[in-house]
Amino acid sequence: VAGNNGEPMMDIDLKSSTATSLLAPHVAANDQWASTLMICNPNSSAASVSITLSNNDGEAVATKTPSIPAMGSVQLDVKTLFGEVTGGALKINSTQGVTAFLLYDETRDSALHWTAGLSVIEQ
């Protein structure tokens, strides 16, 4: 994925199913990268979600517990949730089937700005 002249190009796989346990296998949120987690709840009632950040060694570092409204979605900035993250993964557990993806945004060089999507996979 590449973009230039302030016109980012993005890609993301479309999902046809939901799951109660998901994994974003790589995450970074620092001076070079921004990561935004998008979670969608297509159910008729709210979903309680736990998002656990693990470091590069697979050790759990912190957990946040947002609620996703019925037939709704949330957009969560990883740096706002967990502070600076230089690597690791996000494990998502939900009381109902949800779907999610992660957007990476290169923040260091605005002349070569680009955004890429990463599928969040079922566990």
Order of alpha helices (4+ residues) and beta strands (2+ residues): beta-beta-beta-beta-beta-beta-alpha-beta-beta-beta
